[in-house]
Amino acid sequence: MSSKVQAVPYLRTLYLQTTPSYKRTSGYCGIGLALCERLLSQNDQIRLCLACRNMQRAVSARSALLSSHPSADISIVQIDVGSIKSVLQGTKILKERYKQIDYLYLNAGVMPNPQISIKAFVKGLFSRKVLSMFATGEGLLTQKDSVTKDGLQKVFETNVFGHFILIKELEPLLCNLDNPSQVIWTSSSNARRSAFSLSDYQHKEGQESYSSSKYATDLLSVALNRHYNTKGLFSSVVCPGLVMTNLTYGILPSFFWTLIMPVMWLVNNLPKGSPI
Ligand SMILES: NC(=O)c1ccc[n+]([C@@H]2O[C@H](COP(=O)([O-])OP(=O)(O)OC[C@H]3O[C@@H](n4cnc5c(N)ncnc54)[C@H](OP(=O)(O)O)[C@@H]3O)[C@@H](O)[C@H]2O)c1
C-alpha cells in the first residue's frame, strides 16, 4: 500500500443510513442494520462508515454492530439526505477522510403518512389484479407528502435527490477505472411506472409519492450506468422483499402484519416482490 493511500484510507463500504429503527417489542429492526450485520459476518475486515441523520441512533447502531464484531472498523458521519446542506457537509467530511469508496449503499427511505385504501382493497380482492395488489401494493397505498426547507417534495428529496447529490459530490471517490465502485439503491417492487411522470417527477400532484420516488430511483440508476460506467461507477437497484421494519409498521400495526403474513408469504413467493 502506498503512503498516500495509508494517509487517506480506502473505504471498502459506505453504508448510507443504517441507524437501527427501534421496535418496542423485539429490539432493533431495519434493513440497514441487518445489511451491516450481514456484511460484517461475511467479512469483518471491511471498513464500514455509517452515514446517518441522527447521531444518537448512529452511535447505538455502531455499538450494536461492535458487540457482535468487536474488531470491526466502523465510523460514523452525519448526513440527512432530506437536506442538501447536510449532504454537502457530510460529503465534505468524507472527502477529507477517504481516498476511495468501493461500495455505496443508498438505503435511506421514507413513506410519510401511509394510508391503505379499504375500498381499493375490497375491490382488488375480487379482481384479476389480486396477486399483483398483494405483491406490489398497486392501488392500495397512498401517502401525504410535504415540502422540505429546500423547497422540494420530502419523499423525492429523501428517497432520490439527496442521494443523487451525494453521488455527485462523492464522484472523485467513486470514479476510478482501476478499481470500479458499486452504488446499490434500496428500491422497491412498489416502484410503478403509472405512479411516475416526467412532468411531475417530484410527485407534487399525486398521492403515491413513495412509488413514484422508487420508480425515479430505478430510472436514475439506469441513467447513472449510462453516464458513469465508462468512469468506473456501476449502479444497481434491489428490492429487499417485504421486511418488518418501522416503515412497514407505519402502514399497519404489527398484529395485522402477523395475521396476513401467511398470505403475504405465499404471494411474495409466487411473483417476486413486496408491497412497499
Ligand atoms: N421494509 C420493507 O419491506 C421494504 C420493502 C421495499 C423497500 N424498502 C426500502 O428499504 C429501505 C430501508 O427501509 P426500512 O424498511 O429498513 O425502514 P426503516 O427502518 O424506517 O429505515 C429507514 C431508514 O432511513 C432513514 N432515513 C429516513 N430519512 C432519512 C434522511 N432524511 N436522512 C438520512 N436517513 C434517513 C431512517 O433514519 P432514522 O433512524 O434517523 O429515522 C431509517 O433508519 C427504504 O429505502 C425502504 O423504502 C423497504
The ligand as a MOL file (V3000), in Angstrom:
LIG
                    3D

  0  0  0     0  0            999 V3000
M  V30 BEGIN CTAB
M  V30 COUNTS 48 52 0 0 0
M  V30 BEGIN ATOM
M  V30 1 N -39.3930 -2.8270 4.7940 0
M  V30 2 C -39.7080 -3.2580 3.5730 0
M  V30 3 O -40.4860 -4.2350 3.4140 0
M  V30 4 C -39.1550 -2.5680 2.3490 0
M  V30 5 C -39.5330 -3.0520 1.0820 0
M  V30 6 C -39.0120 -2.4410 -0.0510 0
M  V30 7 C -38.1190 -1.3800 0.0950 0
M  V30 8 N -37.7830 -0.9100 1.3350 0 CHG=1
M  V30 9 C -36.8160 0.2040 1.4220 0
M  V30 10 O -35.7680 -0.1790 2.3060 0
M  V30 11 C -35.1490 0.9890 2.8310 0
M  V30 12 C -34.9900 0.8330 4.3300 0
M  V30 13 O -36.2530 0.8410 4.9210 0
M  V30 14 P -36.6390 0.0140 6.2250 0
M  V30 15 O -37.7420 -0.8900 5.8610 0
M  V30 16 O -35.4320 -0.5330 6.8770 0 CHG=-1
M  V30 17 O -37.3190 1.1550 7.0880 0
M  V30 18 P -36.8010 1.9600 8.3540 0
M  V30 19 O -36.4740 1.0250 9.4330 0
M  V30 20 O -37.8000 3.0340 8.5910 0
M  V30 21 O -35.4340 2.5670 7.8250 0
M  V30 22 C -35.3810 3.7170 7.0420 0
M  V30 23 C -34.1410 4.4140 7.4600 0
M  V30 24 O -33.9900 5.5710 6.6210 0
M  V30 25 C -33.5260 6.6090 7.4380 0
M  V30 26 N -33.8680 7.9170 6.9410 0
M  V30 27 C -35.0970 8.3890 6.7000 0
M  V30 28 N -34.9990 9.6540 6.2960 0
M  V30 29 C -33.6800 9.9850 6.2970 0
M  V30 30 C -32.9500 11.1540 5.9770 0
M  V30 31 N -33.5820 12.2590 5.6070 0
M  V30 32 N -31.6040 11.1390 6.0720 0
M  V30 33 C -30.9760 10.0220 6.4820 0
M  V30 34 N -31.6120 8.8960 6.8060 0
M  V30 35 C -32.9430 8.8810 6.7060 0
M  V30 36 C -34.1750 6.3970 8.8030 0
M  V30 37 O -33.3340 7.0270 9.7430 0
M  V30 38 P -33.7860 7.4010 11.2240 0
M  V30 39 O -33.3980 6.2000 12.0180 0
M  V30 40 O -32.9850 8.6210 11.5380 0
M  V30 41 O -35.2470 7.6250 11.1710 0
M  V30 42 C -34.2380 4.8930 8.9170 0
M  V30 43 O -33.1640 4.3760 9.6560 0
M  V30 44 C -36.0330 2.1560 2.4190 0
M  V30 45 O -35.4510 2.8010 1.3030 0
M  V30 46 C -37.3340 1.4950 2.0020 0
M  V30 47 O -38.0210 2.2600 1.0500 0
M  V30 48 C -38.2830 -1.4890 2.4680 0
M  V30 END ATOM
M  V30 BEGIN BOND
M  V30 1 1 1 2
M  V30 2 2 2 3
M  V30 3 1 2 4
M  V30 4 1 4 5
M  V30 5 2 4 48
M  V30 6 2 5 6
M  V30 7 1 6 7
M  V30 8 2 7 8
M  V30 9 1 8 9
M  V30 10 1 8 48
M  V30 11 1 9 10
M  V30 12 1 9 46
M  V30 13 1 10 11
M  V30 14 1 11 12
M  V30 15 1 11 44
M  V30 16 1 12 13
M  V30 17 1 13 14
M  V30 18 2 14 15
M  V30 19 1 14 16
M  V30 20 1 14 17
M  V30 21 1 17 18
M  V30 22 2 18 19
M  V30 23 1 18 20
M  V30 24 1 18 21
M  V30 25 1 21 22
M  V30 26 1 22 23
M  V30 27 1 23 24
M  V30 28 1 23 42
M  V30 29 1 24 25
M  V30 30 1 25 26
M  V30 31 1 25 36
M  V30 32 1 26 27
M  V30 33 1 26 35
M  V30 34 2 27 28
M  V30 35 1 28 29
M  V30 36 1 29 30
M  V30 37 2 29 35
M  V30 38 1 30 31
M  V30 39 2 30 32
M  V30 40 1 32 33
M  V30 41 2 33 34
M  V30 42 1 34 35
M  V30 43 1 36 37
M  V30 44 1 36 42
M  V30 45 1 37 38
M  V30 46 2 38 39
M  V30 47 1 38 40
M  V30 48 1 38 41
M  V30 49 1 42 43
M  V30 50 1 44 45
M  V30 51 1 44 46
M  V30 52 1 46 47
M  V30 END BOND
M  V30 END CTAB
M  END
